Amino acid sequence: MKALENKAEERGISKLLLMENAGARLAIEIIKKFKDIENKNIIIVCGSGNNGGDGMVCARHLCNFSKSISLFLLTSGELIKTKENKINWQIIKQIRSISIYEYMNEKEFYIKFRELSGTADIIIDSIFGTGLKGNIKNPASQIIEIINKSNSFKVAVDIPSGIDPNNGNIQDKCVKANMTVTFHKSKPGIKNKINITGEVIVVPIGIPPELENQL
């Protein structure tokens, strides 16, 4: 996927555009799943990489349909890793209809997340994508545990956070999703992992299939 994204960018299809397409398609699948989406309490949990950016785009699209959206960023805005995610962070901070919680005070952050996750109808996991390496550290580690204890419907973005996209190994812990929306093509590591992924939905994000033949 990284090679495909780079090849797409060479053709003028920017990674920012691919992120926009991914987040928008994710929102569409969630709206299709819940006909009464306007009455749902939604939490989006975003990491510092591009998977988190996908979640931010999704939140922006969902705010046209749901009245209750909370976004938790598992780092400070200054430590966001990628250019595309930084751009979407600057955008999302200006949307008043979305409640934003940035990881600043550890204790307050966990208390607020526990409080809201207890009444959430949907939690969207956009913590880690395909680039996770090593054991999961806090705050992500504790947040994943809270997510898994929640009675909400859990949606994983591209892959459930914590699972290896290539072989399906779980390094430490992972989100156990009810639905996984994965981009362009399903990743090998989530095949036949329904107890972790839930329903897997593959959506296109604007990468021409002919580019795969050029890798």
C-alpha positions, 0 to 999 in steps of 0.5 A: 500500500505504501508503494501504491500510495507513492506511485499514485502521488507520482501520478498527481494523486496526492496522499492528502487526496487519498486520505480524504477519499478514505475518510469519506468512504469510511463515513459512508459505510458507517452511515449505511450501517446505521440508518438512525445515525443522527441519534448516535453518540460517536467517538473517534479515537485518532493516532498520530499517523495517517490512520488518525488522519483518516479518522479526522476526515471521517469525523468531519463528514459524519458531523453533517449527520450526527449531533454527537461526535467526540474526537480523542487525539492520543498525542498532542497536536504538536507531535502529529507525525505526518503532513497529511494528518497535521493538515486535517488536525488544523481543520478539525480543531475549527469545527465547533460541532465536534468535541475535541480532546487532545492528550495533555493531562493523562488523568483527565484524558482517561477519565473523560474517555471512560465517561464518554465511552460508557454511553457511546453507540459507536467507537471508531478506531483510527489509532494505528494503521499498517505502520505499527512496530513494537509493543503498544504504549500508553495512552494507546494501550489503556485506551484500547483496553477501554474500547474493548470493554465498551458495549459500543459498536466498534469500527476499525479503520483499515485494520484493527489497531494492534494487529499485524497487517501482514501475518495477523499476529498480535504483538501485545493487544488489539482492538476487537472490532465489529466492523473493519473498513479497509482501503483499496484491498484487504490486508493479508493479516486480517483474513479469517480473523472475524473474531477481531475484525468483525465484518470486513468491508473493502472500499476503493480510495481512488488508486487506479488498479493499473498502478499495481502492475507497475510495482 
